[in-house]
Every structure is written in C-alpha cells, then in structure tokens.
Amino acid sequence: MPQIAGLRGVLPDPAKLGDLAPLDLGTGLAGGTLLRDPGRSVYRYHQIFAGPGRAFTRKNLILAVRLSPWSEGSIRPHEATTPAGRDAELARIRANGGHADPILAGFRDPPEEVDRLFRKTEGGKPTLDLTTPDGTVHRVWRVQDAELLGKLRHYFAPKKLHVLDGHDRYEAMLAYHEELAAKHSLSMYSAANYGLACLVNLDDRTLVTAPRHRIVRGLTAKSEGVLAAARTHFIVDKLAGAAKDPAKQQAALADTVAHQPAFVVTFAGDPDAWKLTLSPDVSPFSEGVAPHRALQKLDPVVVDGMFIGRALPGAQVTTSTDPGAALAALESGANVVVIMRPLSVEQIAHVDELGQLLPAGSTSFYPPIAPNLVGLVIDPDEDLV
C-alpha cells in the first residue's frame, strides 16, 4: 500500500521566475531564486491546455510517496528502464541532494474524491501561475491543512500507483535511498524513504498520451534491403513525397484498419515515406517477440521487436515526442525515423496490471509537467510525517 506525505517543498520565488528551467536545488536555494516552504505541504497542480474545441484542465497532486521496490506491487511500472537512463537520473539526484523532478503516477478514482477534497483550495489564489512556451498554463496551490493531509493519507493507503512517466527516475530514487540507508540510521518517516511524485487520476479524460518516435543512427543498411526484409512480416505502402510531412504521415496512421499495429518509416535522403502495417497472419507472440499475448499487437512491441530488432541490426535508438523534430534529425546524421501512434491510457494500465513491461521509451504524456515547479530536498534527519 502506498504511503503519501507532505513535504517542505522547494519552489521558485514568484518574483524571480525568469526563464523556466530544471530546478537546481543547491544553486537555486543559495542564489535566492528558489524558496523552501517553512512547513510540510502538498501541492495542487493544474495544467490548462488546448484540446479539441476547448481548453482542458488536468488536475494533479504533487507530494511525497514512500519508496518501495517494484516487487512489492504497490507502485507499479509498465515500461522497462535502461542503465544509462537510470545512472543519469541518479547523478542528478546526487548533485542536487534531492529530487528536482517528480515521477508521474496514476491512481484510480472514479468518484473523483480527490477533486472534491481540493475544491475549496482551487477557489483561492494560486501560489504559482505561469505559462510554458507551448501555451500550457500551470497553476500550483500550496496546501498545509493537516485535516486534508490526513484524509489524503487515508484515501491513498489501499490504492496502487501506476508509474506513467519517469521509470528511470524512480529507480534512481530507490538507488539514492539505498545509498543513504547504508550511511545513516533512517527513522521510519525519514525524507530519505520518500520520492517526489505528481499524481493524476487515471480516469481523468484530460490525461492525454503521446507517442515516442524512434530516431535510428549507426546503420549501414540500404533502404531497399530494409524494406525487403520488412515485407516478410509487414504490408508496405509508399507515401509519396511525405518524408518531411509529419501531418501526412500521422494521417496515414490514423487510416489504419482492423486495429493492426502500424508505423511510418522514413530514410535519410529518400523523399518518400513508407507505412508498415503488420500482416494479419503474423503473430509476434508466436515469433517470440511479445512477452504476453495481450501485448503482441501494441505498436512499441512490434516496432522494437519485429522491425528495428530484425530489419535494423546494430541500430542506436533515441526517441522524441515531436514528430517534426524527429524527422529533422534525418538532416543531421540520423539514418531512419519511425513515426509512431500513441497507446491509450487503458492499454498502458493493462500492461502493468498484467505484470508486463513495454520496451523502454514507449510512452509519454502531453502536456509534460512544467520544470521549475516543486523540488524535494532529501535530508536523512528530516521526518515527513
């Protein structure tokens, strides 16, 4: 069962917001651009962004969550991690002496009980109110009501948390906790036992998933050979003149029938793009690619296992959430770009409910959590409860 707690959060000084940038807890506190709350708080966090035909408001909650290994099952992953990603996050936590970015985690709350608890709070003036370059408005309210905190602890006690974004970061938080535990005798409620989390209701209709497009480098294979190898398992359709047109590529993916896995491939120097649709008679599970039958028709599993892993041997893969930026990488040394479709929230939740993992870098969410909002200094001698 997850335990949640308030924290003495580190927030930007509203008078010195300046350009948004990732929190540097040490330099920011020393330089006066960041302020630390005098008491423990939780933070109500709204993201207001453009949706189809109207503005959407996603309601989140930033607080401290007691760290527990994946194996305990109270905090659950849906995506594999990489040693490089985990090590990079751990290095940043060490340098900051705390958590500058929260993980994003979902919980089930069909009756919207958490929203009800914060209705009065949202009627007041926010502690922070800022707009990121993508046009998203971010509002944060500091909440120090002890009775409300108690209700939240009681409400979240039986729930499971589904990590949606930040799997590498969460594993780095666990590793940092282990480092501190080896050096200090930690009390039950020591800050070192907790991680920074942004929680969102999985039943919130404004929880928008976004794909991570693949950028492939380090290849010597020619496009003709790659497509010939792909035709063993995929239906290949030419998208004439679409190599630099992400809108046309995404429209082609939206037109895929029968819920088959599909993606678009673009090669450096080729003016055309190529839509690949998994042949209906091909089973990734039978091919030894999908770890579970329920995952075999999910696009990231098919792309990484059936296409990149087989038709692009030796690929060096990075990801981007911006299709235009991904395609632009073909002008700066990338060999191949794979434009993807997003998974649904229910598909993602189903993966971790099955105890399975998608390939690293499979999913993201829009809009992202704004940088420079709330940080958590990890002091082993400070208790959070």
N, C-alpha and C positions, 0 to 999 in steps of 0.2 A: 504494500500500500504506500503510495507516495505521501511524504510529509512536506508541507509547504511552510514558509516562514516569511516574515517581513525582513527587511534589510535596511541598513544605513546606506542608502544609495548615493552614488556619485553622479551628479547631474551637471550639465553646462550652466554657467552663470547666464541668466537670461539677458543681462546687459552686455555680454561678451560672446554671443553665439557665433558671430562671424561665419566663415565657410564651414559647412558640415564636413566632418572628417572622423575617422575612427577614434574612439577615446584613447588617450594616453594617460592612464590613471596617475602615474607618478609626476610627469611633467605638467599635466593639466592642474593637478591639485597644488603643486608647488608654485605654478605661474599664476594662479588665481582665475584661470578660465573655467575651472571646474569647482563645484561646491559639494561638500558632503553633508547629507542630512544629519541633523543632531539626534534624531530618534529613528526607530525602526518604522518602515513604511512598506506598503505595497503600492503599485502604480497602475492606475487605469490608463489604458493606451488605445486611442482611436486612430485609425488610418482612413482618411476620406479620399476616395479616388474615383476616376471616371469609369462608369460601367455602361452597359448597353442602354442608352436612352436616359440615364440619370446618374447621379452621384451615389456611390456605395459607401457605407461606413462599416468597417470591420472593427469589432470590439475585442481588445486583447487585455491581458493582465500580466504585468511584469513583477516577478517575485523570486524568492529563493526556493529551490526544490532540493530536498535531501538526495544526495547522490547514491545510486545503487547500481550494481553491475547489471548488464543486460540479462544475465542468467536468473536474476530474481523475478523478472517479469513484470514489475510494477511500472518501469519505464522501458518502452519497447522500441526497437529500431525497425525500419523497413528497407534499409539500404546498407550495403557493405561500405567499409571505410578503407582508406589507403594509409600505409605507414607514413608516407610523405606528408599527406594532409594532416594526420594526427600530430606528427612531430612539429609541423609549422605552427599549429594551434597551441601546442604545449610551450613552445619557445615564446610565443606572445604572452601567454598567461604568466610564465616565469618573469618576463621582462616587466610586466605591469604589476605583478604581485596581486593579481586578481582577474576577474572576468570583465572584459570590456564589451563583449557581445553576448547576448543571450542565445540559447538554442530556441528554436520554435517548436512547440509541442502542442498536440491537440488532445482534447478530452471530450467525452460525450456528455452533453447537457441539453437533451431535447426540450425540457420545460423552460430553459433559459433562466435558471435560478440565479446564476452568477450575474447576469444582466440586471435582474431585479435588485440584487444587493447594491449595485452601484448607481441606481437611477438618480438618487439624490445627489451623489457626488458629481455626476455629469451635468447637473444644472448650475454648478459653480464655475468660477473662472479657472481655466487650466493652469498648471504650473509652467508648462512649456507649450508653445504653439508655434509651429514652424512648417515651412513648405520646402520639399526637396525639388531638385531640378526637373523631375518627371511630372511635377504638378500635384503630387500627393501631399495632402495636409496631414500633419502628425500632431496630435494633442495628447498631453500627459497630465494626469491629475495625481498629486501625492495624497495618499490616504493613510492616516495614522490612527484610525478609530479601532480601539482594542476589541470592542464587541464585534465589529465586522471581521477583523482578522481571525477571531475565534470561530466565527461562523464559516469562514473560508477553510480553515484547517479541518473542521468537522466535515464539511461538504466534500473536500477532496480526498479525505482519508481512504474511502473504499474504491476510488477510481484508479484507472490505469492511464498513464500518459503515453501518447504515441509521438515519438520524435519525428517531426516533419522535415526539418532542415537543421543542419549543424551536427550530424553524426560524428564527424571527426572532432569537432569542438567538445562534444560530450565525453568522448573517450579521453581527450586531453584533460578535461576537468577531473575525471576519475584518476588519471595518472598523476596529476598535481596533488590531489588529495592523498594518494599513496605516498608520495614523496614527503609531504608534511607529516603524515602519520608516523613515518619512520624516524622523524626528528623530534616530534613533540608528543606529549601525552594529551590527546584531544578529549575534551569533555563531550558529552552526548550531543550538545547543541552547538558545538564549535562551528564558526563560519567555514572552517576548512571542510566540513562534512556536506556543504551545500554548493549548488551551482546556480548560475543566473539563467532564468527561463522566461520566455514570453509564451503565455498560454492562450490558446484560441479554441473556441467551441467547434468541434468537427461538424456539427450540424448547422453552422452558420453558412448561409448561402453566398455570402460575400468572400468565402475562403476560395480563392482562385488559384488553381495550379498552373504552372508554366513548364514547358519542356526545357531540357538542356541539350542544345545542339552539339554534335561532335565535330571537332576540328582535328584532322589527322595530318601528322607530319612524319618525316623519316621514311618515306616509301620510294621504291624504285619501280614498282609495278606500273604498267601502262593501263590506261582506262579500258582499252579493248579487252585485255586479259582479265581485268577485274570484273567487267560486266559479263564476260563469257562464263567465268566461274560462278557468278551470282545467279545466272539463268538456271543452274541446277536446282535451285530452291525457290526462285522468285520469278514473278512476272515482271518484265522490264518494259516500261513505257517511256518514250522520249518526250521531253518537254522542250520543244524547240525555242531557242533564244531566251531561256529562263534562267541562265546561270547567275545573273546579277539581279534577279527579281524575286525577293523573298515572298512578296504577296502572291505572285503566281504559283510559286512552289507550295505555299500553305493552302491555297485554294485547291490545288490538285490533291493534296492530302485529305482535305475536307470532303472530297468527292469519292473517297474510297468506299466500296460497297462491302456488305457482308461482314463488317467488323473485323476484317483481316488486318494483321499488322502491316504497316506501310511507312515508308520514309522516302525522302528525296536526296539523291546523291549528286554532287557537283564536283567536277575535276578541274584542277588548275589548267588554264589555257583552253578549256572547252566552252564554247558559247552556249551549249545546251545543258540541260539538267536531266536527270533520269529518276523516274519514280519506280521504286521497287516495292512490290506487293507480294507477301508470302503466298506461295501456291497453296490452294485449299487442301491438296493431298499431302502436304508436308507437315509432319508433327515434330516440333522442336523437342518435345519430351522424348519421343522415340529416338531422336537424333542425339540424345544425351546432353542437350543444351539447357533445357529448363529443369530446375531442381524439383519442381512440383507441377503436376498437370494444370493446376489453376493459374500458373504463371506463364504457360507456354505461348499465349497469344498477346502478351504485353510487349509493346514496342521496344523498350530498352533491352529486354531479354533477347529478343530476336535480332536487333541491330548488333549488339555486342557479341552474341554467341554465334549467330548464323551468317552475319555479313562481315563485320570487322575481324572477328576471330578466325574466319576461314578464307575470305577473299582478300584481306589486307594483312597478311602476316608481317609481324615486326612493327605494327603501327604504334606511334606515340600519340596518345589521345588526350586532348584537353576539351573543356566544354565551355559554352557560352549561352546565356539566356536570351541574347539579342541575335536574331537571325541575320540581320544586316551586317552586324559586326563579325559574325561567324563567316559569312560569305566574303567579306572584305579581307579576311585572313588569307584567302587564296592569292591575293596580290602581294603578300609579304612572307611567302615561303611555305604555306600550308599546301598539301597535295590534294586533299579531299575534304569536303564538308558534307555532313549528314544533317539535314533538317528534319526535326522530329515533331511529333504531336504530343500534347500533354496527356498524362494519365489523370483519371478522376480521383477525387478525394476518397471515394469508396474503394476504388481499386488499390490505392496506397494503404488504406487502413486494413483491407483484407489481407494484404501481403504480411503485415506484422501479426495479424490475428492468427495466421497460419504458421507463424514462427519462421517465415522465409525471409530472404533478402534479395533485393534488386541489385544490379551492378552499381558500383559507386558512381555518383554523379548522374543519377537517373531523373531526379525531380527537383523542382524549385517552386516557389510560390510568389505571386505578384499581388500587391507591391511588396518589396522586401522591407524588413524592419529598418528604420532610418538609423544611420550611425549617429553617435554623439547624443544618445538619449539617457540611458541609465547604466552605470557600472557597479560592480561589487568588489570592494577591496577584501581580500582574504587574509584576515588576521586570526591565526590559530587560537589566540587567547580571548577572542570576542565571541560571545554567545548570541545566537539569533533568536532564541526563544527564551 
